[in-house]
Amino acid sequence: MLTKDAFNALLKILEEPPSHVIFILATTEPHKILPTVLSRVQRFDFKRLTVKEITEKLRTISKAEKIDIEDEGLYAIAASADGALRDAEVSLTKIRTVVPTGAISAQQVNHILGLIPSSYHPSFLGFLLNGDRQKAVAIVHQIHDAGLDLDHFAKEFLAYARKALISQINPSAVVAVEGAGVDKELAQFRSADQTKLIAIITAFTSARVQIKSSPIPQLPLELAIMQL
């Protein structure tokens, strides 16, 4: 928050701005800015970019820089950036540094950035919906044995399960954010029992909270599978 002196100085600048000065106030808490200040400024709200937007931008950069990378790899980078284009560009640069020549596969992208392969998510969700606990637990063990972060897997899986749920209600919303490719993949869950989907999301939301404090990292996910 602004101090009283800083606030008075800001008002003075806004009321009598010098012709050669532009004053910029940046904040992540715009709701705390006083109406007196807001009435004297131009406001620009920045928002997260969608995975689709970031993927398209990365594709443009790749073509310009002659980087041969699979579309699935670009999508993985975009999804991991969490709406930040700069983070996605940094990841692409890092990958190009590690693989300076030749084509770049999605598998290489996942390995370099330490990402969970997206192929796990539809398989895992399918096993849970079908009640195949043995195969679901096997995926958890496979991820853990590969040295991948189970908390990260749980986070990404929850996001995927949420998309499956949203696609039942409004498929166009998923296409707008993720692209048509993801919507086609989610189509297999369009007729899934909505009550089961909600139960899965609820169970794994709770399990993810417990992972960090569990003496056995995979135990909360195993228990969630058994409960379902």
C-alpha positions as CSV (number, residue, x, y, z in Angstrom):
1,M,0.0,0.0,0.0
2,L,1.1,3.6,-0.6
3,T,2.3,5.7,2.3
4,K,0.7,9.1,2.9
5,D,3.7,11.0,1.5
6,A,3.9,8.7,-1.6
7,F,0.1,9.1,-2.1
8,N,0.4,12.9,-2.0
9,A,3.3,12.9,-4.3
10,L,1.4,10.7,-6.7
11,L,-1.6,13.0,-6.7
12,K,0.6,16.0,-7.4
13,I,2.1,14.3,-10.4
14,L,-1.3,13.2,-11.7
15,E,-2.8,16.7,-11.3
16,E,0.2,18.5,-12.8
17,P,2.1,16.0,-14.9
18,P,5.3,17.2,-16.5
19,S,5.3,16.8,-20.2
20,H,8.3,14.5,-20.2
21,V,7.4,12.1,-17.5
22,I,5.2,9.0,-17.5
23,F,4.4,7.6,-14.1
24,I,3.6,3.8,-14.0
25,L,2.1,2.1,-11.0
26,A,2.1,-1.7,-11.2
27,T,0.3,-3.9,-8.6
28,T,-1.1,-7.4,-8.2
29,E,-3.8,-6.0,-5.9
30,P,-5.7,-3.4,-7.9
31,H,-8.7,-3.6,-5.6
32,K,-6.6,-1.8,-2.9
33,I,-5.9,1.2,-5.0
34,L,-8.0,4.2,-3.8
35,P,-10.8,5.5,-6.1
36,T,-9.1,8.9,-6.0
37,V,-6.1,7.4,-7.8
38,L,-8.0,5.3,-10.2
39,S,-10.0,8.3,-11.4
40,R,-6.8,10.0,-12.5
41,V,-5.1,7.1,-14.3
42,Q,-5.4,4.9,-17.4
43,R,-5.8,1.3,-16.2
44,F,-4.5,-1.7,-18.1
45,D,-5.3,-5.2,-16.8
46,F,-3.0,-8.0,-17.8
47,K,-4.2,-11.6,-17.8
48,R,-2.8,-15.0,-18.3
49,L,-2.5,-16.3,-21.9
50,T,-4.3,-19.5,-22.8
51,V,-2.4,-22.7,-23.7
52,K,-3.7,-22.3,-27.2
53,E,-2.3,-18.7,-27.6
54,I,1.1,-19.7,-26.1
55,T,1.3,-22.7,-28.4
56,E,0.6,-20.6,-31.5
57,K,3.2,-18.1,-30.4
58,L,5.8,-20.8,-29.8
59,R,5.0,-22.3,-33.2
60,T,5.7,-18.9,-34.8
61,I,9.0,-18.5,-33.0
62,S,10.0,-22.1,-33.9
63,K,9.5,-21.4,-37.6
64,A,11.4,-18.1,-37.5
65,E,14.3,-19.7,-35.6
66,K,14.1,-22.9,-37.7
67,I,13.5,-25.1,-34.7
68,D,12.0,-28.5,-35.7
69,I,9.9,-29.5,-32.7
70,E,6.8,-31.6,-32.5
71,D,3.4,-30.0,-31.9
72,E,2.9,-32.1,-28.8
73,G,6.2,-30.8,-27.5
74,L,5.1,-27.2,-28.0
75,Y,1.8,-27.9,-26.2
76,A,3.7,-29.4,-23.3
77,I,5.9,-26.3,-23.0
78,A,2.8,-24.0,-23.2
79,A,0.9,-26.0,-20.6
80,S,3.8,-25.9,-18.2
81,A,4.2,-22.1,-18.5
82,D,0.9,-21.5,-16.6
83,G,-0.1,-18.6,-18.7
84,A,3.2,-16.8,-18.9
85,L,4.6,-16.4,-22.4
86,R,8.0,-15.4,-21.2
87,D,8.4,-18.6,-19.2
88,A,7.4,-20.6,-22.3
89,E,10.0,-18.8,-24.4
90,V,12.7,-19.4,-21.8
91,S,11.8,-23.1,-21.8
92,L,12.0,-23.3,-25.6
93,T,15.4,-21.6,-25.5
94,K,16.6,-24.1,-22.8
95,I,15.5,-27.0,-25.0
96,R,17.2,-25.6,-28.1
97,T,20.4,-25.2,-26.0
98,V,20.3,-28.8,-24.8
99,V,19.4,-30.1,-28.3
100,P,21.2,-27.6,-30.6
101,T,20.5,-29.5,-33.9
102,G,18.0,-31.9,-35.3
103,A,14.4,-32.5,-34.6
104,I,13.0,-32.2,-31.0
105,S,10.5,-34.8,-29.8
106,A,7.8,-34.4,-27.2
107,Q,9.7,-37.0,-25.2
108,Q,12.8,-34.9,-25.1
109,V,10.8,-31.8,-24.1
110,N,9.3,-33.8,-21.1
111,H,12.7,-35.1,-20.1
112,I,14.5,-31.8,-20.3
113,L,11.9,-29.8,-18.4
114,G,11.0,-32.6,-16.0
115,L,7.4,-32.8,-17.1
116,I,4.9,-35.6,-16.8
117,P,4.1,-37.1,-20.2
118,S,0.5,-36.0,-21.1
119,S,-0.3,-39.6,-22.2
120,Y,-0.5,-40.6,-18.6
121,H,-3.6,-38.5,-17.9
122,P,-6.2,-40.0,-20.3
123,S,-5.1,-43.5,-19.4
124,F,-5.2,-42.8,-15.7
125,L,-8.6,-41.2,-15.8
126,G,-9.9,-44.1,-18.0
127,F,-8.8,-46.6,-15.4
128,L,-10.4,-44.7,-12.6
129,L,-13.7,-44.3,-14.4
130,N,-13.7,-48.1,-15.2
131,G,-12.8,-49.1,-11.7
132,D,-9.5,-50.7,-12.7
133,R,-7.6,-50.1,-9.5
134,Q,-4.7,-52.4,-10.4
135,K,-3.8,-50.5,-13.6
136,A,-4.3,-47.1,-11.9
137,V,-2.0,-48.0,-9.0
138,A,0.5,-49.3,-11.6
139,I,0.7,-45.9,-13.2
140,V,1.3,-44.2,-9.9
141,H,4.2,-46.7,-9.2
142,Q,5.5,-46.2,-12.7
143,I,5.7,-42.4,-12.3
144,H,7.3,-42.7,-8.8
145,D,9.8,-45.2,-10.0
146,A,10.8,-42.9,-12.9
147,G,11.7,-40.3,-10.3
148,L,9.0,-37.9,-11.4
149,D,7.2,-35.6,-9.0
150,L,4.0,-37.1,-7.8
151,D,2.7,-33.7,-6.5
152,H,3.2,-32.3,-10.0
153,F,1.5,-35.3,-11.5
154,A,-1.5,-34.9,-9.2
155,K,-1.8,-31.2,-10.1
156,E,-1.7,-31.9,-13.8
157,F,-4.1,-34.8,-13.5
158,L,-6.6,-32.7,-11.6
159,A,-6.4,-30.0,-14.4
160,Y,-7.0,-32.7,-17.0
161,A,-10.0,-34.2,-15.0
162,R,-11.4,-30.7,-14.7
163,K,-11.2,-30.3,-18.5
164,A,-13.0,-33.6,-19.0
165,L,-15.8,-32.3,-16.7
166,I,-16.0,-28.9,-18.3
167,S,-16.1,-30.5,-21.8
168,Q,-19.3,-32.3,-20.8
169,I,-20.9,-29.0,-20.0
170,N,-19.3,-26.6,-22.6
171,P,-17.0,-28.2,-25.1
172,S,-16.4,-24.9,-26.9
173,A,-14.9,-23.4,-23.7
174,V,-12.2,-26.1,-23.8
175,V,-11.5,-25.6,-27.5
176,A,-11.1,-21.8,-26.9
177,V,-8.5,-22.4,-24.2
178,E,-6.7,-25.6,-25.1
179,G,-7.3,-26.0,-28.9
180,A,-9.3,-28.5,-30.9
181,G,-6.8,-31.3,-30.4
182,V,-7.4,-31.6,-26.7
183,D,-11.2,-31.4,-27.2
184,K,-11.0,-34.5,-29.5
185,E,-9.0,-36.4,-26.9
186,L,-11.5,-35.4,-24.2
187,A,-14.4,-36.6,-26.4
188,Q,-13.9,-40.2,-25.1
189,F,-15.0,-38.9,-21.6
190,R,-18.0,-36.9,-22.9
191,S,-20.4,-39.6,-21.8
192,A,-18.6,-40.5,-18.6
193,D,-20.6,-40.6,-15.3
194,Q,-20.4,-37.0,-14.1
195,T,-20.8,-38.1,-10.5
196,K,-17.7,-40.3,-10.8
197,L,-15.7,-37.4,-12.4
198,I,-16.6,-35.1,-9.5
199,A,-15.7,-37.9,-7.0
200,I,-12.3,-38.4,-8.7
201,I,-11.5,-34.6,-8.6
202,T,-12.6,-34.4,-5.0
203,A,-10.5,-37.4,-3.9
204,F,-7.4,-36.4,-5.7
205,T,-7.6,-32.8,-4.5
206,S,-7.5,-34.1,-1.0
207,A,-4.7,-36.6,-1.9
208,R,-2.5,-33.9,-3.3
209,V,-2.7,-31.9,-0.1
210,Q,-1.4,-35.0,1.8
211,I,1.5,-35.9,-0.5
212,K,4.0,-33.5,1.0
213,S,3.4,-34.6,4.6
214,S,3.1,-38.3,3.8
215,P,6.1,-40.5,4.8
216,I,5.4,-42.5,1.6
217,P,4.7,-40.0,-1.3
218,Q,2.6,-42.4,-3.4
219,L,0.4,-43.5,-0.4
220,P,-2.2,-40.7,-0.6
221,L,-2.7,-41.3,-4.3
222,E,-3.0,-45.1,-3.7
223,L,-5.6,-44.5,-1.0
224,A,-7.6,-42.2,-3.2
225,I,-7.7,-44.9,-5.9
226,M,-8.9,-47.5,-3.3
227,Q,-11.5,-45.1,-2.0
228,L,-12.9,-44.6,-5.5
